[in-house]
Amino acid sequence: MLPDGDLGFSPVEEVSRLHAGEPLVNISAPTTVTDANERLTNVKGDMLRIKLTLERGSADTFGLDVLRSPGDEERTRLFYDAPAGQLGVDRMRSGNNSSAEPNLGVQKGGPLALSNGTLTLGVFVDRSVIKAYANSHKSITTRAYPFRQDSLGLRLFGDGSVVKSMTVWKMGSMTD
């Protein structure tokens, strides 16, 4: 339970035991989305944990692309729609290398208020599973089956938003 009486969502702390080494990226001071993306250029993987805090600023829509190809042909987009006050996932470019889920699209997870103008995401990418926790109030889970072998990148979006902090770890397997 959160202080406001709402049910909270967050991953268990023990998940940090699965971090494989030091962070791949560690941004601890406010920076632009452009500067943060430069630091993310060489980060690749389909087993990642991302902790991210974004300040909305003047952006209407902002967030994080995962399993992104270098030319943006494929990506799975976790976004916050500020005018609607909702967290969502856009799988229109996720690829669909699976017959299990033929109808990809955009899903929203219901109302979510920003916390002092910020969105804090805890994201896990575990091969085809993508799980995001937002402001400890919402979680969203989806799957992505990219066709491309190089759909392993990360990229932030949202002109006018500010990256307050971001840490990315490569994750090990729970079964190793």
trRosetta pair geometry for C-beta under 8 A, 3 or more apart (Angstrom, degrees):
i j d omega theta_ij theta_ji phi_ij phi_ji
1 5 6.5 -21 -170 -140 108 33
1 6 7.4 143 -156 75 63 31
1 7 6.6 -51 -103 -104 55 46
1 8 6.7 113 -164 2 7 98
2 5 7.0 -41 73 32 73 18
2 6 4.9 -10 44 64 119 81
2 7 7.3 57 0 128 94 4
2 8 4.3 118 -53 -57 97 111
2 136 6.4 130 -92 124 125 118
2 137 7.2 -22 -31 -89 160 80
6 137 6.2 8 124 -129 142 94
8 136 4.6 -11 -156 164 106 98
8 137 6.6 -54 -121 -87 62 43
9 133 5.2 -154 118 -135 99 103
9 136 6.2 170 57 -165 55 44
9 137 6.8 -3 25 110 95 6
9 138 6.5 -57 36 118 136 6
9 139 4.3 -124 154 -33 155 111
10 122 6.6 73 -144 26 75 154
10 133 5.5 110 -111 176 48 158
10 136 5.3 -18 -56 -118 108 86
11 15 5.0 -24 152 4 126 150
11 122 5.9 -139 5 136 111 141
11 124 7.1 107 -79 -39 148 128
11 133 6.3 -142 -23 -16 82 146
12 15 5.8 123 74 -22 72 93
13 16 6.1 -25 176 4 62 112
14 17 5.6 -22 180 4 65 116
15 18 5.7 -43 -175 21 58 115
15 49 7.1 147 141 -107 115 146
15 124 7.7 -79 -175 -91 146 132
16 19 5.6 -12 -170 -14 58 114
18 49 7.6 118 88 -33 105 135
18 171 5.0 20 135 -158 109 90
18 172 5.1 -146 -167 53 70 80
18 173 7.7 -150 -148 66 109 8
18 174 6.5 -36 -101 -79 130 68
19 23 7.9 -40 -162 -75 130 61
19 49 6.7 -80 -92 37 84 135
19 169 4.3 -52 -133 178 99 149
19 170 7.4 95 -163 69 60 52
19 171 6.6 -56 -103 -105 38 58
19 172 7.4 23 96 3 10 92
20 47 7.9 47 2 115 133 118
20 169 7.0 141 38 167 62 92
20 170 4.4 -58 60 99 111 96
20 171 6.2 114 -6 -172 99 8
20 172 4.4 126 -70 -50 103 88
21 169 7.7 171 72 -154 64 89
21 170 6.5 19 45 51 102 108
23 26 4.4 95 90 -57 147 102
23 167 5.0 -75 -128 -164 144 92
23 168 6.1 108 -167 65 90 48
23 169 5.4 -72 -110 -79 64 75
24 43 5.0 112 136 -116 135 106
24 45 8.0 -168 -41 -1 165 136
24 48 8.0 -56 21 -130 140 108
24 168 4.7 -52 59 98 102 101
24 169 6.6 157 0 -110 88 24
24 170 6.1 90 -44 -31 120 87
25 39 5.3 112 -135 141 119 110
25 40 6.1 -19 -67 -87 161 67
25 43 5.8 -51 -25 -65 119 142
25 166 6.3 -13 119 116 115 101
25 167 6.8 -176 94 -141 68 34
25 168 4.4 37 41 30 97 109
26 166 7.7 -171 -142 94 25 59
26 167 5.0 19 -114 -113 70 86
26 168 7.9 -133 -63 29 52 63
27 31 5.8 -93 -164 20 129 131
27 36 5.9 -23 -67 -116 166 97
27 39 6.6 136 -65 76 112 162
27 163 5.9 7 120 135 151 125
27 165 5.8 175 98 -151 79 42
27 166 4.3 26 43 46 114 86
27 167 7.3 -148 33 -63 62 53
28 165 5.6 21 -123 -124 40 100
29 165 7.9 68 -15 -90 14 74
30 55 7.5 -7 -127 8 115 130
30 162 5.3 4 -162 166 106 120
30 163 6.8 150 -151 83 51 54
30 164 5.5 -21 -94 -117 81 50
31 35 4.5 -106 172 84 113 127
31 36 5.3 136 98 -54 118 88
31 162 7.3 147 69 -168 27 77
31 163 5.0 -24 65 65 80 107
32 35 4.6 95 56 8 85 99
32 36 6.9 -150 93 -3 45 86
32 162 6.9 -58 -103 -122 41 66
32 163 7.1 30 112 16 10 97
33 36 5.7 -57 -147 40 31 111
33 37 6.2 34 154 -23 65 107
33 62 7.8 -125 -86 -146 140 112
33 156 4.8 -139 -150 109 93 118
33 157 6.8 81 -175 -128 144 15
33 158 5.9 173 -81 62 153 75
33 159 7.1 -113 41 -92 143 38
33 161 6.0 67 -53 73 121 88
33 162 7.7 -115 -39 -109 76 24
33 163 6.2 132 -86 -31 51 103
34 37 5.8 -56 -149 34 28 111
34 38 6.8 34 151 -23 61 99
35 38 5.7 -47 -155 26 36 114
35 39 7.0 31 150 -13 63 103
35 163 7.8 -135 72 36 91 128
36 39 5.7 -58 -158 38 38 110
36 40 6.4 31 147 -17 69 110
36 156 5.5 18 96 18 126 145
36 163 4.3 79 -55 -7 149 165
36 166 6.1 80 -149 24 126 150
37 40 5.3 -59 -144 41 38 111
37 41 7.1 73 152 -57 63 75
37 155 5.7 36 -128 -143 107 77
37 156 5.7 -127 -68 40 90 89
38 41 5.9 -15 -164 -27 36 114
39 43 8.0 30 132 -19 64 118
40 43 4.9 -62 -157 29 63 120
40 153 7.4 100 147 -175 101 88
40 154 4.9 -100 -171 85 129 99
40 155 6.4 168 104 -93 141 48
40 156 7.2 140 1 -7 155 90
40 168 7.5 98 -115 -13 91 156
43 48 7.8 80 166 -117 110 143
43 153 7.1 103 86 -143 70 62
43 154 5.4 -24 95 28 119 115
43 168 5.7 31 -151 110 151 157
44 152 4.1 50 -168 117 88 117
44 153 5.9 -36 -104 -82 74 60
45 48 4.8 123 92 -54 118 104
45 125 7.2 131 111 88 84 127
45 152 5.6 93 -6 -177 12 105
45 170 5.7 -155 -109 -117 168 89
46 67 6.5 51 -110 -97 91 94
46 125 5.9 -112 -162 142 45 112
46 126 7.8 61 149 -178 74 12
46 127 5.3 58 141 -110 116 37
46 128 7.9 13 -179 -51 124 41
46 152 5.8 -81 -44 -121 83 89
47 125 6.7 -142 -104 99 14 81
47 126 6.2 45 -120 -121 68 51
47 127 6.8 13 -72 -47 81 63
47 170 6.4 51 95 -170 90 71
47 171 4.4 -123 157 64 87 91
47 172 7.5 80 150 -82 136 10
47 173 7.4 -54 -142 -69 149 66
48 66 7.5 -160 61 -141 129 117
48 123 7.7 9 107 109 95 96
48 124 7.5 175 90 -152 53 40
48 125 4.5 20 48 46 88 110
48 154 7.4 -125 128 -59 170 127
48 168 6.1 -16 -168 -167 116 95
48 169 6.9 150 -158 79 63 49
48 170 6.3 -47 -101 -110 68 42
48 171 6.1 -171 -95 -3 12 100
49 122 7.7 -14 -171 -173 89 79
49 123 7.2 157 -158 86 43 57
49 124 5.6 -10 -106 -104 73 71
49 125 7.9 -151 -68 25 33 70
49 168 7.2 159 83 -153 52 47
49 169 4.7 -5 56 57 100 100
49 171 5.3 100 -23 -63 95 113
50 64 6.8 162 122 -173 156 163
50 66 7.7 -144 0 -89 146 118
50 121 7.0 4 108 110 101 104
50 122 7.5 164 86 -157 58 35
50 123 4.2 -5 57 58 103 105
50 124 7.9 -162 24 -69 72 30
50 125 7.6 42 -6 -8 106 100
50 154 7.0 153 -88 -129 144 147
50 166 7.1 -16 -168 -162 92 89
50 167 7.3 164 -152 84 46 50
50 168 5.1 -7 -104 -104 79 79
50 169 8.0 -165 -72 25 40 64
51 120 7.9 -6 -173 -172 77 89
51 121 7.5 174 -151 91 35 59
51 122 5.7 -4 -107 -108 72 72
51 123 7.9 -167 -72 24 30 71
51 165 7.4 -21 119 119 95 102
51 166 7.0 168 89 -147 60 40
51 167 4.7 7 51 51 102 95
52 64 6.2 128 41 -57 173 140
52 120 7.1 167 91 -153 51 48
52 121 4.6 -5 62 57 100 98
52 122 8.0 -179 26 -76 70 31
52 123 6.9 9 10 3 115 112
52 156 7.9 177 -152 -98 140 114
52 163 7.4 -65 -158 -142 90 92
52 165 7.3 -176 -144 94 34 62
52 166 4.8 16 -111 -111 77 87
52 167 8.0 -152 -66 30 54 53
53 118 5.6 9 -176 179 95 125
53 119 7.2 168 -150 85 50 46
53 120 4.6 -12 -102 -102 85 80
53 121 7.7 -178 -78 21 39 64
53 163 7.6 107 81 -168 59 54
53 164 4.1 -53 105 65 106 114
53 165 4.8 33 36 45 108 86
53 166 7.4 -144 29 -64 60 62
54 62 5.7 -159 148 129 147 128
54 63 7.3 -143 24 -97 162 35
54 80 7.8 -177 77 20 128 133
54 118 6.6 159 83 -154 40 73
54 119 5.0 -10 60 58 93 95
54 121 7.6 15 5 2 102 106
54 156 7.4 166 -94 -152 129 123
54 158 6.8 72 -178 60 142 155
54 161 5.2 14 178 167 109 128
54 162 7.0 151 -161 76 61 44
54 163 6.0 -35 -105 -104 73 52
54 164 6.7 -172 -98 7 17 89
55 117 5.6 30 -156 125 84 101
55 118 5.0 -42 -95 -95 63 84
55 161 6.2 166 82 -165 54 73
55 162 4.3 -5 53 57 109 98
55 164 5.5 96 -28 -47 97 108
56 59 5.7 -138 -173 56 63 88
56 62 6.6 176 -127 24 57 138
56 80 7.6 -96 -98 100 97 133
56 82 5.7 98 -143 -96 132 137
56 114 6.0 -44 -33 -113 126 163
56 117 5.1 -113 26 -174 104 80
56 118 7.2 -139 -14 -88 77 32
56 119 7.1 89 -61 -13 82 100
56 158 7.9 -100 -144 174 48 136
56 160 7.9 -5 152 117 56 97
56 161 5.8 -64 -156 -111 22 94
57 117 7.9 98 -42 170 35 119
57 158 7.8 126 49 142 110 106
57 160 4.3 -169 113 150 116 74
57 161 4.7 -175 29 -103 112 34
57 162 5.4 113 -48 -13 125 88
58 159 7.7 -39 84 118 97 72
58 160 3.3 -94 64 -170 87 140
58 161 7.8 -131 48 -55 52 50
59 62 4.2 63 124 -50 149 117
59 82 6.9 132 106 -13 68 138
59 158 3.9 35 -148 -177 161 93
59 159 6.0 148 -96 70 96 44
59 160 4.2 172 -49 72 71 101
59 161 4.1 -34 3 -42 141 95
60 81 7.4 2 152 -156 78 57
60 82 5.2 -132 -157 46 44 110
60 83 5.7 2 -158 -22 103 102
61 79 5.5 6 -174 -176 98 124
61 80 6.9 174 -146 81 52 51
61 81 5.5 -9 -103 -106 92 59
61 82 6.8 -138 -70 6 41 85
61 157 7.8 -5 117 114 86 106
61 158 6.4 -136 107 -105 48 89
62 79 6.9 149 79 -149 21 77
62 80 5.9 -16 62 52 71 96
62 82 7.6 35 13 -34 93 110
62 119 7.4 166 87 30 105 140
62 156 7.7 11 -174 179 89 88
62 157 6.3 -162 -141 100 55 62
62 158 2.4 39 -115 -103 96 151
62 160 7.9 -119 -71 71 128 80
62 161 4.2 77 -123 -35 159 156
63 77 6.4 99 90 177 126 81
63 78 4.9 -147 172 102 129 64
63 79 3.8 -139 7 -106 147 47
63 80 5.6 148 -67 3 103 72
63 119 7.6 -53 -96 105 75 153
63 121 7.6 85 -146 -45 83 154
63 156 7.5 -157 112 -148 27 64
63 157 6.4 -4 58 57 60 87
63 158 6.5 112 3 -43 44 122
64 77 7.6 165 90 -152 39 53
64 78 5.0 -1 62 58 85 105
64 121 6.6 -144 6 78 134 161
64 123 6.6 -112 85 -33 150 162
64 154 6.7 -21 -170 -164 101 94
64 155 7.5 152 -157 81 56 39
64 156 5.7 -33 -101 -103 67 63
64 157 7.7 173 -87 19 21 76
65 68 4.5 64 134 -69 115 131
65 72 7.8 -16 172 -125 168 87
65 75 4.3 -20 -165 -171 119 129
65 76 6.9 139 -158 69 64 41
65 77 5.2 -28 -99 -98 78 71
65 78 7.7 -175 -84 23 27 69
65 153 7.7 17 109 103 103 85
65 154 6.7 153 84 -158 67 42
65 155 4.5 -4 52 59 114 88
65 156 7.6 -151 17 -73 79 16
65 157 6.5 59 -22 -13 104 113
66 75 7.3 125 61 -165 32 75
66 76 5.3 -32 67 67 82 97
66 78 6.9 34 -2 -6 106 107
66 123 6.8 -165 -59 161 142 141
66 125 5.2 -164 -179 -82 140 133
66 130 5.9 152 76 -122 144 131
66 144 7.8 164 96 25 96 155
66 154 6.0 -5 -107 -106 61 77
67 74 7.0 -62 133 133 87 103
67 75 6.6 150 88 -139 67 41
67 76 5.1 36 51 12 112 105
67 94 7.1 44 94 -145 129 77
67 125 6.7 172 -44 -147 92 134
67 130 7.4 -102 -6 -69 121 128
67 144 5.2 164 67 102 161 146
67 146 5.5 -163 168 -35 115 130
67 151 4.9 31 171 146 75 98
67 152 6.7 -13 -128 -97 51 29
67 153 7.8 69 -172 48 9 48
68 72 6.5 -15 -170 -107 104 57
68 74 6.8 176 -142 98 36 64
68 75 4.0 19 -108 -106 83 98
68 76 7.8 -124 -63 26 70 56
68 151 6.3 -150 111 -156 6 70
68 152 7.7 -63 55 65 51 20
68 153 4.2 -69 74 76 92 91
68 154 6.5 138 23 -88 119 15
68 155 5.3 -62 62 9 172 107
69 72 6.6 -142 71 -44 81 9
69 73 4.8 -28 66 47 143 86
69 74 4.4 77 -13 43 113 87
69 75 7.0 -112 17 -54 69 75
69 146 7.3 160 -53 -159 99 136
69 148 4.9 28 -94 84 126 156
69 150 5.5 76 -137 97 80 90
69 151 4.5 -41 -63 -91 79 74
69 153 7.0 117 -119 22 3 112
70 150 6.0 -32 -10 142 98 128
70 153 6.4 111 -79 -22 53 148
72 75 6.1 -22 -149 -26 64 129
72 93 7.6 6 165 154 68 158
72 155 7.7 -53 -93 39 97 161
73 93 7.0 -169 149 -169 36 115
73 148 6.8 98 81 -31 118 150
74 93 5.5 -175 -132 154 37 86
74 94 6.6 52 -165 -165 88 17
74 95 4.6 7 -131 -40 130 105
74 146 4.8 101 156 -133 152 107
74 147 6.9 -167 -75 38 149 80
74 148 5.3 -174 15 24 142 120
74 151 4.4 -41 92 -107 128 132
75 93 5.1 24 42 97 72 117
75 94 7.1 -67 92 -89 29 50
75 151 7.4 -155 -78 -152 45 103
75 155 7.4 -54 -128 42 138 114
76 89 6.7 -4 176 -170 93 102
76 90 7.4 168 -164 80 48 57
76 91 5.7 0 -126 -106 87 74
76 93 7.7 -153 -71 80 39 72
76 94 4.6 46 -82 -106 89 101
76 130 5.8 -169 116 -20 149 166
76 142 6.9 -176 -168 96 133 129
76 144 4.3 -98 -59 -73 139 150
77 89 6.8 151 83 -159 56 51
77 90 4.0 -7 61 54 112 104
77 91 7.8 -153 31 -64 74 37
77 93 7.6 57 -18 45 105 103
77 157 7.6 -25 -139 31 113 135
78 87 7.6 -9 -175 -172 85 93
78 88 7.7 169 -155 91 46 44
78 89 5.7 -21 -101 -103 60 78
78 121 6.7 112 129 -141 141 152
78 123 6.6 -148 6 -103 167 132
78 130 7.4 -148 -58 156 114 129
78 132 5.1 128 -135 -62 145 163
78 140 7.3 157 -130 74 100 130
79 87 7.5 159 89 -157 45 50
79 88 5.4 -20 66 66 89 88
79 89 7.4 154 20 -95 77 28
79 90 6.2 25 3 -8 125 109
79 157 7.9 -33 -104 71 101 112
80 86 7.4 173 -153 91 57 38
80 87 5.7 -30 -101 -101 73 62
80 88 7.6 148 -98 21 26 75
80 112 7.4 -99 -132 84 101 123
80 114 7.5 84 175 -81 148 99
80 119 5.0 -133 -40 -87 158 159
80 134 7.5 148 -84 -147 108 141
81 84 4.2 10 115 40 119 111
81 85 7.4 -42 92 17 77 18
81 86 5.0 -1 52 60 106 85
81 87 7.9 -166 17 -80 77 14
81 88 6.1 28 -14 6 110 123
81 108 7.0 -43 18 -116 132 125
82 85 7.0 26 -167 -75 33 47
82 114 7.4 1 -121 -37 89 130
84 108 7.2 -56 125 -143 143 155
85 111 5.3 11 117 -144 109 80
85 112 6.4 -178 161 59 72 50
85 113 6.4 -7 -161 -89 114 51
85 114 8.0 -113 -133 -16 78 80
86 108 4.5 20 154 -170 138 122
86 109 6.6 159 -173 54 89 61
86 110 6.5 -178 -129 100 100 15
86 111 6.2 -68 -87 -101 78 34
86 112 6.1 101 -128 22 32 91
87 108 6.9 139 83 -158 43 69
87 109 4.7 -22 79 45 96 117
87 110 7.9 -4 43 58 86 55
87 112 4.8 27 -17 16 99 152
87 119 7.9 145 -94 -146 100 126
87 132 7.5 -158 176 107 131 125
87 134 4.8 -168 -91 9 153 169
87 138 5.2 169 30 97 143 147
87 140 6.0 -155 125 -25 117 134
88 106 6.1 24 167 -179 131 89
88 107 6.1 177 -154 93 85 46
88 108 4.0 -42 -91 -100 108 67
88 109 6.4 -170 -87 0 48 79
88 140 7.4 151 -138 -116 20 167
89 106 7.3 -180 91 -148 46 52
89 107 5.4 1 54 57 89 91
89 109 7.9 62 -7 -35 89 104
89 130 7.4 142 -133 97 140 128
89 132 7.6 162 -75 21 111 132
89 140 5.6 180 -29 144 117 137
89 142 4.9 -166 130 -19 165 151
90 93 7.6 26 130 22 97 84
90 106 4.8 -9 -110 -106 73 90
91 94 3.9 -23 -160 -14 81 134
91 104 4.1 -114 116 -170 108 106
91 105 6.3 20 59 45 93 22
91 106 7.3 -177 25 -78 66 41
91 107 7.7 17 4 4 107 95
91 142 6.3 -150 -62 170 130 144
91 144 6.4 -155 -131 -97 107 92
92 104 6.4 162 -95 121 30 106
92 105 6.6 35 -74 -132 77 34
92 106 6.6 -11 -38 -51 103 86
94 104 5.6 -153 41 -151 115 148
94 144 4.1 -121 -167 -133 117 101
94 145 7.2 66 138 37 101 51
94 146 6.7 -108 169 -75 57 71
95 144 6.8 78 52 178 88 88
95 145 6.0 -120 105 95 96 55
95 146 3.8 99 35 -129 150 45
95 147 4.4 -153 -153 -4 125 76
95 148 6.6 -142 -83 10 147 79
95 151 6.5 -114 -12 -40 142 172
96 101 6.9 -128 -142 89 101 81
96 102 6.7 83 177 -131 143 42
96 104 5.7 -137 -77 -24 118 128
96 145 5.9 55 -149 68 30 105
96 147 7.7 -1 46 -45 39 96
97 145 4.0 -136 55 144 79 102
97 146 6.4 4 -1 96 122 22
97 147 4.9 154 -65 -84 110 59
98 101 5.9 33 96 32 118 80
98 128 7.9 75 -42 -148 145 148
98 143 7.8 -28 39 130 161 125
98 145 4.0 128 -13 -1 109 172
99 102 6.4 2 -157 -64 52 97
101 104 6.6 77 134 -71 103 75
101 143 6.4 146 0 74 155 117
101 145 7.6 149 49 4 108 121
107 140 7.4 162 102 -157 111 122
107 142 7.2 165 42 -87 132 125
109 112 7.0 31 89 -32 102 123
109 134 7.8 140 73 27 146 136
109 138 5.1 118 124 -178 133 131
109 139 7.7 -157 -157 82 153 26
109 140 4.6 -108 -64 -79 141 111
110 138 6.8 -173 66 -116 95 128
112 134 5.8 13 -163 113 156 130
112 135 6.4 141 -177 41 110 130
112 137 5.8 151 -133 91 91 124
112 138 4.9 -68 -90 -9 127 140
113 135 7.5 -135 79 124 60 165
113 137 7.6 29 41 44 75 171
114 117 5.4 32 132 -125 136 15
114 118 6.0 138 -178 49 100 27
114 119 5.8 -68 -121 -62 90 74
114 135 7.2 -159 -137 -78 34 149
115 118 5.5 -43 72 64 79 85
115 119 7.7 133 25 -87 83 31
115 120 6.9 -22 38 0 129 105
115 135 5.2 163 -21 -138 115 118
118 164 6.3 -9 -129 -8 131 149
119 134 6.3 -29 -165 -156 94 100
119 135 6.4 -78 -141 -48 55 104
120 134 7.1 140 77 -157 54 48
120 135 5.5 112 45 -84 86 55
120 136 7.6 8 79 -18 119 79
121 132 5.5 -28 -158 -162 105 105
121 133 6.9 140 -158 73 50 53
121 134 5.6 -15 -99 -99 72 71
122 132 7.0 149 76 -157 49 52
122 133 4.2 -4 54 52 102 107
123 130 7.1 -13 -167 -169 97 86
123 131 7.1 159 -153 85 50 51
123 132 4.8 -10 -102 -103 81 83
123 133 7.8 -152 -67 25 42 65
124 129 7.5 -6 111 113 98 95
124 130 7.3 167 86 -151 58 40
124 131 4.6 0 53 56 102 99
124 132 7.8 -163 24 -72 63 43
124 171 7.4 44 -147 -46 88 161
125 129 7.6 158 -157 87 39 56
125 130 5.5 -5 -107 -106 70 79
126 129 4.6 -14 67 65 95 103
126 130 7.8 -178 28 -77 66 35
126 131 7.5 10 10 6 108 104
126 171 7.1 -57 -95 84 81 148
128 143 4.9 24 148 -160 97 92
128 144 5.9 -159 -157 63 67 50
128 145 5.6 11 -130 -80 122 70
129 141 7.0 -16 -167 -166 92 98
129 142 7.9 156 -153 86 50 37
129 143 5.8 -33 -96 -101 52 76
130 141 7.1 159 86 -153 54 50
130 142 5.2 -15 62 64 102 82
130 143 7.1 166 16 -97 82 24
130 144 6.1 33 -14 0 123 109
131 139 6.8 -1 -174 -176 88 107
131 140 7.5 170 -151 86 47 46
131 141 4.8 -7 -105 -105 79 86
132 139 6.6 169 89 -153 50 60
132 140 5.2 -5 58 55 98 89
132 141 7.8 -176 23 -76 62 44
133 136 6.8 27 162 -92 109 39
133 138 7.5 160 -157 89 47 49
133 139 4.9 -22 -101 -100 66 91
134 137 6.5 -50 96 57 77 78
134 138 4.6 -11 57 65 106 96
134 139 7.1 175 14 -86 75 37
134 140 7.4 24 -9 1 116 100
135 138 7.0 36 52 23 89 85
146 151 3.6 -131 -171 64 164 153
147 151 7.7 87 55 -11 49 138
148 151 4.4 108 76 -28 99 100
150 153 7.8 15 156 -21 77 100
154 168 6.9 -145 14 -110 168 150
156 161 8.0 -127 164 85 115 123
156 163 6.5 -36 -140 -76 174 119
156 166 7.9 -90 -63 -88 135 157
158 161 3.7 11 120 10 121 131
163 166 5.6 -35 -173 -21 120 119
172 176 5.7 -81 166 33 109 140
173 176 4.4 107 67 -23 101 99
